[in-house]
Amino acid sequence: MQQIADHLGVSKFVVSKALSGKGGVNEMTKERVIQAASQLGYFNQKNGYVKNIRPSAGAAAIPPGKQSVLVLMPNIRSQNKESLYWGKVLEGISDELEEQNLGMIIVSEPRNDVMMNIINPEGILGMIGVGQIATNLLLEVHRIGLPMVLVDHEDNLIPADSIFANNVDGTYRMVNHLIGLGHKDLYFLGNLNFSRSFRDRWLGFRSALEENGLDVQRHDDPMLFLESVETGGFNQGLKDWLNARRQSKSLELPTALVCANDSIALHTIHVLNELGLRVPEDVTVTGFDNIDDAARFDPAITTVSVPKEQLGRRAVTKLLDRLSDANRAVEKWLISVELLYRNSATKPREEHVST
């Protein structure tokens, strides 16, 4: 703490209050302390500010009788039980906990000043975080010493075990499939700031194009920063972008649009249809996640299937592993994904096929 204080030019007392969650420190100073603590490796140290650490005693770390796991799934970005994606992850968590004879407490709209007052840490084995979770909430869990596993999320400040689908590999394989069909003008649609998964899918997309000697869209391309990707609020921006390319003498429509998830793919096809463009005859469109609507849509979406229930189940397994050995290094598990070849992808239109 003295190192942090010296680094920021504040007192050790201020650092202590900021890291302990006590009042008397303004939010800007608190954020500066947390950022500096992360940069200096404070949260990776065993003497970091935590308490009530569960002992490392193998199976004995779980007391006898039915216990509960806190499942934190903030109701943001469509992260809720009704979601075609997140709902399946939650089902996997629930099923695995039930098989382990463990209970589950779901907190969907947490506030710092409420969550820790209503949760008794002594009755909670650990926490599974589902989707995007604010750093300040994870810090509260970290302070009281609850083991945690994050599903589809990582935090730069708080070290924690995490479970992801293999997003890089999935998009890499999808793009290689499209290149094999003859596509050379491909664009990625998503928002790189939306989630770690979206950024990883972009990396897979870019890697496949670079390895095949094809041009990659600029990193500041507006299609990489679509607005409101969870609601389809980007429709007008996408329509304007497509129209500009149709009217340009130097640019052409891409032959394939590789979308960061199925929801974006569904909205994209609606926009293409409004412009009189056919999928896949004029433009190939692919998705990611394999939500139920992707299979029912016409045309059915070529996508990458994420084993959503397994993500949830493996999060429980990882949490139990952590309970049995609190001192092992933090781990990131990747779950394999599968390409699903459906009707929204085909060979590029004739004028793009070289003779």
Secondary structure, DSSP 4 states (H G I P E B T S, - for coil): -HHHHHHHTS-HHHHHHHHHT-SSS-HHHHHHHHHHHHHTTGGGSTTSS--SPPP--GGGGS-SS--EEEEE--S-TT-STTSTTHHHHHHHHHHHHHHTT-EEEEESS--HHHHHHH--GGGEEEEEEES---HHHHHHHHHTT--EEEES---SSS--EEEEE-HHHHHHHHHHHHHHHT---EEEESBTTT-HHHHHHHHHHHHHHHHTT-----TT-GGGB-S-TTTTTTHHHHHHHHHHHHH-SS----SEEEESSHHHHHHHHHHHHHTT--TTTT-EEE-SB--HHHHHSSSPPBEEE--HHHHHHHHHHHHHHHHH-TTSPP-EEEE--EEE--TT--SPPGGGS--
